[in-house]
C-alpha cells in the first residue's frame, strides 16, 4: 500500500517521523505477529505544503464529544494539485492546530484526527492529523481508511474502532490505548479486514465501463433503472438530486460511488410504483441524500449513502408510512428503517439485526 504524508507548514515534524515508523512497523510486523493475521506492507512518501487552516464542526464522537476538523483542506489539496491522482491509496494531512480557535467552544470540544468518508480522489482516502492528536491516532485512522477502501469494493465488513460490541453492550473506543491487546477494538476490526488485505491495491486508471441493460430482477424484483458495473443508476433520479452540490461539482458522475445501490433501488422502485413525484434535494435542501459530514454527525446513515429523506407529491409522510407498512416486502431491499412521527420520509438500508420494516424515533 502506498501512503503519502503531507506536512503542512508548522506541522510537528518529530511526531510525523515517529508516526511513519509506527505505521509501517504496526501493520507489517507487530500486529500480524501478535494475532497471527496477514501483514500489510506500507511504503510512505513525504511532501510539504502551505495551506491555510480554518476549523468546522465535524460531528459527535462515540463518547458524546464535539469534534472539529478542517473546513476545506482536502479541497485545497486537490485544487493545488499537491497529490497526483491514483498514485496513493491513503493520504495523511498533518497540520499545526496549536493556535487554532474552536468557535463557541464547549468544555469537551477538541480538534480531532479524522478519516473522511468521501475520499480525496475515487481511489485515495484522506486523513487529517492535527498536532494535538493522541499517540496511536496514525494507526487508528488507517483502520478506518482500510474500511473505506473495502466498502468501495462492495466488501462489507463492520468497523468497530469507535464503538465495539462487547458483552452485550456498545463500548466507545474499547481498549483503544492498547492496540496489540486481545479483544480490543484493533483486534476485533483488523482480524475481520485481514483476509482482504490483498484487495488494497493501487490503480492509477479508473476503468471505464459501459451501461448494460437492467438486470431482470434484484431479490426477485424487476428494476426500472440500469447497472453500470456494480453501480445502480436509477431511472427517475439525477445524481444532482442525491448528493450535495459541492460533491457533484468535485466528483461529477463518479459520485455515484457514494450511494448504496440498495437505497437507490428502493427509492427508484417507490417512485416507479407510486407514479408520483418524489423530491429529495432541490432549491430548499442539499443534504437529504448523501451527506459528506457537513450537516450530520459521524454516525448518520446519510454519511454512508445508505439513507435518503424525501417527500412524495400528493401524499403526506404519514400516508407514505402507512403505504410502506403494506408494501415493504415488495421492495428490492425489504430490510428498511423508516423514521416515525416526522413530517418527511426518512428511509435507510443500514446493516442491523432487524429484518423487514423497522419504525424508529430519534
LUMMAR-518882 format. One record per residue (C-alpha): x, z negated, y negated; residue in one letter. Coordinates in steps of 0.05 Angstrom, whole numbers, plus 5000, padded with zeros to 4 digits. Each point is the difference from the previous one (the first is absolute). Example, Ala and Ser with C-alpha at 12.3 -4.5 7.8 and 13.67 -1.06 7.14 Angstrom:
% residues 2
524648445090A 502750134931S 
END
This chain:
% residues 362
500050005000X 502750194931X 498949494945X 501650034926X 501449404955X 498650154926X 503749504956X 496550004934X 503749764938X 501049245004X 498649945075X 503749455036X 505550405034X 502349415042X 493149935030X 499750755012X 506549985039X 497549415042X 493450355013X 503650635023X 503849645054X 494049575019X 495450605009X 504850385044X 502049415043X 493049735010X 496850645025X 506050275039X 502749365032X 497049324985X 492550105013X 500850485059X 504949515033X 495649394988X 493650325027X 502350555047X 496850584961X 502450684976X 505150024944X 498950384936X 506150354970X 499849994924X 504750354952X 499849824926X 502050394938X 500249704930X 498850304931X 499049714930X 494350084951X 497849784931X 492449965001X 496149564952X 495949475036X 493249724982X 495549585045X 493050065027X 495649575045X 501250215072X 494949595038X 499049335035X 504849795055X 497849705066X 501449324970X 495350134942X 505350104947X 499850554948X 505750495011X 502750474946X 504050645009X 502450574956X 495050424962X 503050695013X 507149975029X 498050455058X 497050514954X 506250004956X 504750065060X 496150615022X 499650324931X 507549914987X 501750325067X 504549425019X 498250055074X 500150685035X 493550115037X 500449965076X 507149715001X 498349265012X 494549655037X 500449354961X 502149884928X 501349304972X 499749934925X 504149394976X 498649774929X 501549404955X 493749574993X 503349404967X 497750164929X 493250315017X 493849624977X 493849975044X 493850124956X 495349404995X 504349645051X 496849485045X 503949455035X 501050345067X 500950724975X 506450345019X 503650685000X 499950235072X 503750475046X 494950515022X 499550605046X 495150494968X 494950295046X 500150684966X 507150295008X 505050284952X 499350675036X 495850165061X 505749805046X 503549484957X 497749274996X 501349624935X 502049264995X 500949604936X 505249434999X 500149554938X 506149564990X 495849395014X 498550185072X 501249535059X 505750065049X 496750395056X 495650454957X 504150635016X 498549965075X 492949754989X 498150594956X 503250495049X 495049775053X 494450214953X 503450674987X 500750135075X 492549845008X 498350504945X 504250555032X 496749895068X 493049984970X 501150674966X 501650285069X 493349735026X 503649435038X 495649404986X 503949355011X 497749364966X 504849734947X 499949245003X 505849854953X 495849704945X 494549715044X 501049845074X 494549825049X 502749385035X 496249495041X 493350284977X 501749984926X 502850504949X 506349684972X 503650284938X 507350195007X 500549655067X 507349785010X 502150514948X 506349614983X 502550075072X 500450755015X 503249915068X 495549465028X 495350135059X 492650054983X 500950094925X 497350564957X 506250425010X 499849925076X 492450155003X 500350634957X 506750315018X 498849925074X 493950454990X 503850504958X 506350055044X 497250505051X 498950494942X 506849954966X 501650705025X 494350254956X 503849784937X 503450664986X 501550364935X 496850684988X 502050384938X 494450505005X 492749855008X 497250505050X 494550444974X 493950025046X 494250474998X 492749804995X 496850055069X 492650015016X 496649325004X 500149665067X 493450045037X 499549254996X 503449344988X 497549445046X 494550505018X 497850124928X 500250694969X 503950024935X 498550424938X 507250024975X 506650295025X 506649755027X 506850134971X 505049755051X 497649295012X 496649944931X 492550064993X 497950424939X 492749854984X 495150554983X 496349624945X 505649644962X 505950234958X 506449605004X 499449834926X 493549625016X 503649555050X 506849824969X 501949764929X 501950524950X 507249774997X 500750075076X 497150705000X 504350224941X 506249745036X 498850225072X 494950564994X 496950215066X 505049585040X 496149394976X 495250105058X 505249615040X 497749364965X 492950045027X 498049775069X 496750595036X 494849535032X 497649804931X 499850724977X 496250225062X 494749464990X 499350164926X 499450755012X 495049885057X 495749554956X 499850514944X 498450565049X 494649615037X 496449724939X 500250654961X 500849584937X 505749994950X 505149445012X 504149794940X 506849665007X 504950104942X 498150344935X 499649884925X 498449265009X 504249835062X 507150165022X 501549515057X 493950015046X 503850365055X 507449925010X 503249474955X 507649994993X 499849264979X 498550094926X 493049725005X 499549585064X 503949485040X 505050155055X 494949845055X 494650484978X 498150545049X 500150494941X 507649914999X 500350305070X 495150574988X 495049695048X 494749824949X 495450374951X 494949774949X 494450484983X 492950114976X 494950455033X 495750384950X 492849855015X 501249365039X 501649294979X 505849655034X 495249565038X 496150615024X 506550305026X 501849365036X 493250015034X 501250735020X 507049865027X 497449415042X 495750515038X 505150565002X 507149715004X 500550185074X 499550744980X 506349964956X 506550325023X 503149304994X 494449515015X 504249374989X 498949894925X 499849434951X 494850034945X 499949524941X 493249664992X 496149804937X 503650454950X 497250564958X 504750535028X 501950195071X 506749765027X 501950285068X 506549925037X 502950135069X 504949425004X 503249815067X 496549375024X 496949655060X 493150174974X 496650595034X 494250404971X 497149864931X 502449364966X 496949774935X 504449544958X 499949654932X 505949904954X 
END
